[in-house]
Amino acid sequence: MVAADERDPGAAAVRLAKRLAHAGLASRRAAEQIVAEGRVSVAGTVVTDPARDVAPQEEISVDGRPLGEPEPRVVYALNKPEGVVSTARDTHGRRTVTDLIETDLRLYPVGRLDADSSGLILLTNDGELANLLTHPRYEVPKTYRVKVRGGPVSKQALRALREGVQLDDGPTGPARVEALGDGWLEVTIGEGRNRQVRRMCEAVDRPVLELRRVAFGELQLGELAPGEHRQLSAAETERLRRQALS
């Protein structure tokens, strides 16, 4: 940790949640929640407003531990197995995606995959990138291979999935849906609602039997076996960032 008198006194103040995200604590949204829960103190005083400006020389603690300097930014691609939860920690003691990557960096997942789903999930300590890739405004596409019950899917059901179906939280946007045969579909969506693909399939009476994410934006799952991971190159990370902003 850099002492206060070693920091640049001329550097601009930033919002507390942004400072936490830049330090690799969590995504910006998760950092806002951590602050709201009263877990963060600035100069010894608990702060619950994530928009509070903090100067570079102000000491910040989270859960009583000093916040370190920003970590080097990394992004990992992981093939999440079924049964593993997409959180940094789990109150029920279940295995999490962060348990599958051995590192001293504080990683957190970019979005979520259901525990009973598998496939490509990203983990990072780059809060700004995580926000770009998950915020509804940017609509970064995600592609899934889906096995549904009931055999071949009718043209009418495929058309409904493509044009949008009514869910309990509103209609879905247009999706790219291809029938692969034997009850398998490839579904690409730009939205990121909770269990959205499963609910879309249920809306056309084709409950999901198996769901695997195979692409996040331009990034493909590739040959990663379940439980395996790899660190993305700087070029791959930059392509994801550009796609979100395009």
C-alpha positions as CSV (number, residue, x, y, z in Angstrom):
1,M,0.0,0.0,0.0
2,V,1.4,3.5,-0.9
3,A,1.5,5.9,2.0
4,A,-0.6,9.0,1.8
5,D,2.4,11.3,1.4
6,E,3.7,9.3,-1.6
7,R,0.5,9.8,-3.5
8,D,0.1,12.6,-6.0
9,P,-1.6,15.5,-4.1
10,G,-2.5,17.1,-7.4
11,A,-4.5,14.1,-8.7
12,A,-8.2,14.6,-9.0
13,A,-10.7,13.2,-6.5
14,V,-12.9,10.3,-7.8
15,R,-16.1,8.8,-6.6
16,L,-15.7,6.2,-3.9
17,A,-17.3,3.3,-5.9
18,K,-15.0,4.0,-8.8
19,R,-12.0,4.0,-6.6
20,L,-13.0,0.6,-5.2
21,A,-13.6,-0.8,-8.7
22,H,-10.2,0.5,-9.9
23,A,-8.5,-1.2,-7.0
24,G,-9.9,-4.5,-8.2
25,L,-12.3,-4.9,-5.2
26,A,-15.5,-5.5,-7.3
27,S,-17.4,-4.2,-10.3
28,R,-18.7,-0.7,-10.1
29,R,-22.2,-1.9,-9.2
30,A,-21.0,-4.4,-6.7
31,A,-18.8,-1.7,-5.1
32,E,-21.8,0.6,-4.8
33,Q,-23.6,-2.2,-2.8
34,I,-20.5,-2.8,-0.6
35,V,-20.5,0.9,0.3
36,A,-24.2,1.0,0.9
37,E,-23.9,-1.9,3.3
38,G,-21.6,0.2,5.5
39,R,-18.5,-1.9,4.9
40,V,-16.3,1.0,3.8
41,S,-14.6,3.7,5.8
42,V,-12.7,6.7,4.6
43,A,-10.2,8.3,6.9
44,G,-11.6,6.2,9.7
45,T,-15.3,7.2,9.2
46,V,-17.9,4.8,7.7
47,V,-19.3,6.1,4.4
48,T,-22.5,4.7,2.9
49,D,-22.7,7.1,-0.1
50,P,-20.9,5.4,-3.1
51,A,-20.9,8.8,-5.0
52,R,-18.8,10.5,-2.3
53,D,-15.7,12.0,-3.7
54,V,-12.4,10.7,-2.2
55,A,-9.0,12.4,-2.7
56,P,-6.0,10.2,-3.6
57,Q,-4.4,10.8,-0.2
58,E,-7.5,9.6,1.8
59,E,-7.1,6.2,3.4
60,I,-9.8,3.7,2.6
61,S,-10.6,0.5,4.4
62,V,-13.1,-2.3,3.5
63,D,-14.3,-4.6,6.2
64,G,-11.6,-3.1,8.4
65,R,-8.7,-3.9,6.0
66,P,-6.8,-1.1,4.1
67,L,-7.6,-0.9,0.4
68,G,-4.5,-1.6,-1.7
69,E,-3.2,0.1,-4.7
70,P,-4.9,-0.8,-8.0
71,E,-4.0,-4.3,-9.2
72,P,-2.9,-5.0,-12.7
73,R,-5.9,-5.5,-14.9
74,V,-6.6,-9.1,-16.0
75,V,-9.4,-11.0,-17.7
76,Y,-9.9,-14.7,-17.6
77,A,-12.1,-16.9,-19.7
78,L,-13.5,-19.9,-17.8
79,N,-15.5,-22.9,-18.9
80,K,-17.9,-23.0,-15.9
81,P,-19.1,-26.5,-15.1
82,E,-22.7,-27.2,-14.0
83,G,-23.2,-26.9,-10.2
84,V,-20.7,-24.1,-9.8
85,V,-22.2,-20.7,-8.8
86,S,-21.3,-17.5,-10.6
87,T,-20.4,-15.4,-7.6
88,A,-17.1,-14.4,-5.9
89,R,-18.3,-16.0,-2.7
90,D,-21.3,-18.1,-1.6
91,T,-23.1,-17.9,1.8
92,H,-24.2,-21.6,1.4
93,G,-20.6,-22.9,1.0
94,R,-21.1,-23.9,-2.7
95,R,-18.1,-23.9,-5.0
96,T,-17.8,-20.6,-6.9
97,V,-16.2,-19.6,-10.2
98,T,-13.4,-17.8,-8.4
99,D,-12.5,-21.0,-6.6
100,L,-11.5,-22.4,-10.0
101,I,-8.7,-19.8,-10.7
102,E,-5.7,-19.8,-8.4
103,T,-4.6,-16.1,-8.1
104,D,-3.9,-13.5,-5.5
105,L,-5.9,-11.0,-7.5
106,R,-9.5,-10.2,-6.4
107,L,-11.5,-11.5,-9.3
108,Y,-15.3,-11.3,-9.8
109,P,-17.5,-12.7,-12.6
110,V,-18.7,-10.6,-15.5
111,G,-22.4,-11.2,-15.3
112,R,-23.7,-14.6,-14.4
113,L,-24.5,-18.1,-15.5
114,D,-27.1,-20.2,-13.6
115,A,-25.7,-22.9,-11.4
116,D,-27.3,-25.5,-13.7
117,S,-25.8,-23.9,-16.8
118,S,-22.3,-24.3,-18.1
119,G,-19.9,-22.6,-20.5
120,L,-18.0,-19.4,-21.1
121,I,-17.9,-16.9,-18.3
122,L,-15.4,-14.0,-17.8
123,L,-13.7,-13.1,-14.6
124,T,-11.8,-9.9,-14.1
125,N,-10.7,-7.2,-11.6
126,D,-11.4,-4.5,-14.2
127,G,-14.6,-2.8,-13.0
128,E,-14.9,-0.5,-16.0
129,L,-14.7,-3.3,-18.5
130,A,-17.1,-5.4,-16.5
131,N,-19.6,-2.5,-16.5
132,L,-19.2,-2.1,-20.3
133,L,-19.8,-5.8,-20.9
134,T,-22.9,-6.2,-18.7
135,H,-24.7,-2.8,-18.8
136,P,-28.0,-3.1,-20.8
137,R,-27.1,0.0,-22.7
138,Y,-24.2,-1.7,-24.6
139,E,-26.0,-5.0,-25.5
140,V,-22.9,-7.1,-25.9
141,P,-24.2,-10.3,-27.6
142,K,-24.0,-13.7,-25.8
143,T,-24.5,-17.0,-27.6
144,Y,-25.8,-20.2,-26.1
145,R,-26.2,-23.8,-27.3
146,V,-29.5,-25.0,-25.9
147,K,-31.1,-28.5,-25.7
148,V,-34.9,-28.3,-25.3
149,R,-37.5,-30.9,-24.4
150,G,-39.9,-32.1,-27.0
151,G,-37.7,-32.7,-30.1
152,P,-37.6,-30.4,-33.1
153,V,-38.8,-26.8,-32.6
154,S,-41.6,-25.6,-34.9
155,K,-41.1,-22.8,-37.3
156,Q,-43.8,-20.9,-35.3
157,A,-41.8,-21.2,-32.1
158,L,-38.6,-20.2,-33.8
159,R,-40.2,-17.1,-35.2
160,A,-41.6,-16.2,-31.8
161,L,-38.1,-16.5,-30.2
162,R,-36.6,-14.4,-33.0
163,E,-39.1,-11.7,-32.8
164,G,-39.5,-11.6,-29.0
165,V,-41.7,-13.4,-26.5
166,Q,-43.6,-12.0,-23.5
167,L,-42.0,-12.7,-20.1
168,D,-43.2,-11.7,-16.7
169,D,-40.8,-8.8,-16.7
170,G,-41.7,-7.6,-20.2
171,P,-41.2,-8.7,-23.8
172,T,-37.8,-9.8,-25.0
173,G,-35.9,-8.0,-27.8
174,P,-35.2,-9.7,-31.1
175,A,-32.8,-12.6,-30.9
176,R,-30.8,-14.7,-33.4
177,V,-32.1,-18.3,-33.1
178,E,-31.0,-21.2,-35.3
179,A,-32.3,-24.8,-35.2
180,L,-29.4,-27.2,-35.1
181,G,-31.5,-30.4,-35.1
182,D,-32.5,-33.0,-32.5
183,G,-33.9,-30.3,-30.2
184,W,-30.7,-28.2,-30.1
185,L,-30.9,-24.5,-30.7
186,E,-28.2,-21.8,-31.0
187,V,-29.5,-18.6,-29.3
188,T,-27.8,-15.2,-29.4
189,I,-29.2,-12.4,-27.2
190,G,-28.0,-8.9,-26.4
191,E,-30.0,-8.6,-23.2
192,G,-29.0,-10.1,-19.9
193,R,-32.0,-10.8,-17.8
194,N,-32.1,-13.4,-15.1
195,R,-32.4,-16.9,-16.6
196,Q,-33.6,-15.2,-19.8
197,V,-32.9,-18.0,-22.4
198,R,-34.5,-20.6,-20.2
199,R,-37.6,-18.4,-19.7
200,M,-37.8,-17.7,-23.5
201,C,-37.8,-21.4,-24.3
202,E,-40.4,-22.1,-21.6
203,A,-42.6,-19.3,-23.2
204,V,-42.8,-21.4,-26.4
205,D,-43.4,-24.7,-24.4
206,R,-39.9,-26.0,-24.9
207,P,-38.3,-26.3,-21.4
208,V,-34.5,-26.3,-21.4
209,L,-32.7,-29.6,-20.7
210,E,-29.2,-28.3,-21.2
211,L,-27.7,-24.8,-21.6
212,R,-24.1,-23.9,-22.5
213,R,-22.7,-20.5,-23.3
214,V,-20.3,-20.7,-26.2
215,A,-19.5,-17.1,-27.0
216,F,-19.4,-13.7,-25.2
217,G,-19.3,-11.0,-27.8
218,E,-16.6,-12.1,-30.3
219,L,-14.8,-14.3,-27.8
220,Q,-15.4,-18.0,-28.3
221,L,-15.4,-20.8,-25.7
222,G,-13.1,-22.7,-28.0
223,E,-11.4,-25.9,-26.7
224,L,-11.5,-25.1,-23.0
225,A,-12.6,-28.1,-21.0
226,P,-15.1,-27.8,-18.1
227,G,-13.3,-26.2,-15.2
228,E,-10.4,-24.9,-17.4
229,H,-9.5,-21.3,-17.8
230,R,-7.1,-19.0,-19.7
231,Q,-6.0,-15.4,-19.4
232,L,-7.1,-13.2,-22.3
233,S,-4.4,-11.3,-24.2
234,A,-4.4,-7.6,-24.3
235,A,-5.6,-7.7,-27.9
236,E,-8.6,-9.9,-26.9
237,T,-9.5,-7.7,-24.0
238,E,-9.3,-4.6,-26.2
239,R,-11.6,-6.2,-28.8
240,L,-14.2,-6.9,-26.2
241,R,-14.0,-3.3,-25.0
242,R,-14.3,-1.9,-28.6
243,Q,-17.3,-4.2,-29.3
244,A,-19.1,-2.9,-26.2
245,L,-18.5,0.7,-27.4
246,S,-19.3,0.2,-31.0
